[in-house]
Amino acid sequence: MRTLKIGDISITSIIERDGPWRKPADMFPAYDPEVAAQHLKTLDPVVFDPVSGMMYITYQTFVVRTPHHTILIDTCTGEDKGYPAPMDFPKQRYLEEFKAAGLSFDKIDYVFCTHLHIDHCGWNTILRDGRWVPTFPNAKYVFHKSEYAAWEQATKQDKQPPGNVWRFNCLPIVEAGQALLVDDGYTLDDTVWLTPTPGHSPCHCCVNIKSGGQHAVVTGDLMHHALQVREPGWSTIFDWDAKQAEVSRRRFLGDIAGTGTFVLPIHFPSPTVGRVEATADAFDYKFIA
């Protein structure tokens, strides 16, 4: 994927990193190697590297250009955050692709965060003169208010994820007066709105985009890999509530299967965008070139 057009809206991918990243046995506690081997025979080869035995995992931001707004959905890992390996990979690619897309930091109107994990809100802020400040000075940042509160409380209890995510990426946005702390059903306008899909994080949300009778949805970390479409019960080691994550995933897949909805999971490799179809046993993911 580079750019998807729906009606009079364009959605462009900006990649921070891609390629083999993690072995599925290390990612999914319920992983069954025999079941996975059967799936991998028929899944698109872009999702798995047989040489390393690793899944292809992409870190990307989606730029949504509507007739009225320029919106970013999730902001990858960012730079200067002191992340441990392997999250300390080079970040120059993101900046170069951002510029190549004809963007500058001051031209962003909204930043939507599906949730507040390390790799989805990192470019929310940048380091200037020893202070974390909003990267996008004219943007409003959309955070689910209960998601924000949960990570605020976790941070106070010294349970924050690596890298002081809430302190570095979220609190400075609120202090700058640029945060919109919203509820489950937040609607920006008739083209962009949220739906709740909790489990991976306390109040994880998907971002819906609609125009010209077409519907696309950015699914954040509702699913990290196409294996989870075939096996919705394979929640990840990173889930806040694995059972709730499974419930949300099954409900989402059941709701959109066969509807023609364009699905944009943050971590799926290029071409990323696809459609979900129902099968006899579960669901299947079909990439759209």
N, C-alpha and C positions, 0 to 999 in steps of 0.2 A: 504494500500500500504506500502510495505517496499522497494522493488527494482523491477523496470520494466526494461526488456531487450528489446532493439530494435537493430537488427543487432549486431554490435560489440560495442554498447554503453550501459551502465547501468545508470539508474536514480534512486537514493535512496532518500527517505524522511527522514529528520531529524526534529523532532517535538519539538517545544518549549513549547506549551500548546495545550490542546484540551478539548472538553466537551461543555456543554451548556454555552452560552455566552450572547446572546441578543435576545429579543423578536422581531419578524418580524415587528410588528406594529411600533416599535421604530426605525427600520432600513429603511423601505421603505415608503416614503410619499404617494405613490399611493396604498398602501396595502389595500386589500379588504378581510376582515376576512372570508366571505362566500366562495369566490373564493379560498382562501388559504386552507380552510378546505377540500374542494373537492380535491385539489392537494395533500394534505398531506395524504389522504387515500391511494393514489397509489404511492407516492414517497417512495424510500427506507427508512426504519425506522431509518437508521443511521443519517439522516439529521435533525431530530427534536426530542426533549425531551418533551413528552406530560405532564409529571409531573410538570416541571417548566414553560412550555409554551415557551421555548427558543429554538432557532436554535443551532445545533452543529456547532461550528466554530473552525477550527484548524489553528494554526500559525506554519508554517513549512518552511524549506529551502529544495530545491532540489539540490542534488549533482549529477552532470553529469560527468561520467568518459568516455572519448573518448580514442582512441588509442594514442592521442597526448596531451590531456589536462585533468586536473581536474578542474571543473567549479562549482561554487555555483550560484544558481539563487534565489535571494532575501535572506535577512538575518534576518528576524524577528525583535524583538524589542531591543535586546541587554540588557546590564546591566549598572548600575551606571548612567543612563541618567536622573534621577529625575522625571520620568513620574508620573502623578497622577493616582489614582485608576480609573479603574481596571487594568491599564497597568503596574502596579508595581508588578505583579505576579512573583514568583520565576523563576530564569533563569537557575538553575543548570541542569535541564533536557536536555537543548540544549547542554551544554558542555559534558554531559555524553553520549548522543546519537552521538555527533560528534566523540568522542573518540571511541565509540563502532563500528562506521563505518570504523575504521582503518584510521582516518584522523588526521592530525595535522595542525595547522594554517599555518605553513611554506610550506606546500605541495599544497596549492591552487594556481592555475595559473591565473584564471579569476573569477571575481565576476560580475555577471550581475544583475542590478537592473531594474525590470520592471517599477518602478516609485519610487519616493523619499518620500513616506509617512513613518510615525513613525514606522510602523510594517513591513517594507520591506527593511529597510537599517540600522537597529539598531546595528547589529553585524559588520557593516562596520568598526567600531572603538572600541577601548577599552581605558580605563583610565590608564595611566602610569605616575607616578610622577606628577600628576596634569595636564597632557596634554592628549588630545585625539589623538591617533595615529592609523594607520591602523592595524586592527586585523590580517590581512593576509599579512605579510611583503613582500612576493614575488609575489603578485597578481597584475594584472591590473584590475581596476574597470571600468566597462562599464556603463556610464551614458548617457542618451540622453541629448545633449548639451542644447536644448531649455527647457527641463524639469529642468535641473540644473539652467539655467538662470532665469526661472520663480520663483523658490523657493529662489534664491538669492535676487531677487527683492522684493518678498513678505517679506522676513526677514528684509530687509532694511526699509520696510514700517511697521514693527512690526506686520505683519500678519502671521507669521510663525505658523505652528501647535504646539501643546504642546510639550515641551521638546527640543526646539531649534534644530529641526531636521537637518536643513541645516548646522548650525554652528558646531554641534557635530558630525554628521554622514557623511557629504559630503565635506565641505570645507577642513578638514584635509587631505582628500585623494588627493585633487588637490594640496594642499601645499606640500604634500610628493612626488609629481610627479608620482603618481600611477594611475591617472584617464585617461581614454579614453573617451573624450567627442565626441559623435558620432551623426550621422543623422539617419533618419527613417529606411533606408534600410541597416543598418550596417550588414556586414557578417564577421564572424570570419574565417570560412573556409567552406568547402562544407557540413559540418554537423550541423553548428549552425549559425542562423541568426535571425534578428529582423523583426517584422512587426508592423506598427503603429496601435494602437487602442485607440485614445485619448478620453477624456471625464471624466473618473474617476479622472485623473490628467491631466495637460496640454499636456503632450506628453507620456502618458502611452504606453508601448510596450508589445507585446507578444514575447516570446523566442521560436523559432522553433528548433527542433532537428530531424535529419534525418539520417537513416542508414539502410542498408540492405533492401531498398525498403519500410521501415516503417517510419511513421511521428508521432512525438509527439510535443505538444505545451504547454508550461507553460503560463497560461493566467493571472497571477498576480491577479489584482482586476477587471478584465473585468466583472466578476461575483463573488459574495461572497457566493451565496447559490443556490442550485438546483431549488428553486422557481423562480429564475430569468431566468432559461432556459425555464420554462413553461410560464413565464410572463416577456418577455424581456423589457417591459416598466417600470418595477419596479426598477428604479434607486435608489441609496442609499443617505442617508443624508450626506455622505462623498464625494460625487462627486463634482468635480470642475465645470463641466458643465453636468447636468443631461440629457439634450436632446442629446448632443453629445455622452455621454456614452451609451444611448439607441441605437443610430445609429450604433456605433461601435459594440455593442453586437449583434444586429440583423444581421449586415453584416457578422460578424464572424460565428455566428451560421448557417446562410444560406450557407456560403462557405464550412463548414466542415461537415454539416449534411449528414450522409450516406456514408462518405468517408473512414471510418475505422480509422480516425485519433485518436490517444490517446490524451485525454485532461487532463491537470493537473492544476486545479485551486488551488491556494495557500491555500484558506480557506476552501475547501471542506474536510469533515472528512474522516478518513480511511474507505474504501480503496482508496479514492481520485480519482485515475485515472478512466476515463470512456470514453464513446463515445456518440456523439450527434446524435440523429435520428430526422427526420422531422415527425411532426404529422399533423393532419388536421387543427389544430388551431395555432400551433407554433412549439415547439421543446420539446424533452424529453432527459433526461440525464440517461444513463445506466452505473452504476458502474461495473468495472471489478475486480473481487476478486483476 
